[in-house]
């Protein structure tokens, strides 16, 4: 469904990293990829929050724009997907 949107991004990332998408990984390469992704994700802090807490935080940090902009962004994505015939 999102292939037309995500494939160009994927091609850029694969090109920058030198990965050939048509080449199969053996078990060693797959294991290294899995371990490296876990190492990189280890540095990302994640704190689950409810929608009310996120909206409250955005309002405090970004003002009214912190509450309105996400909805505008979601609507923009909806319009793009509808124009592409994916929604």
PyMOL commands that set and color helices and strands:
alter all, ss='L'
color gray80, all
select helices_A, chain A and resi 3-17+27-42+51-62+65-83
alter helices_A, ss='H'
color red, helices_A
deselect
rebuild
show_as cartoon
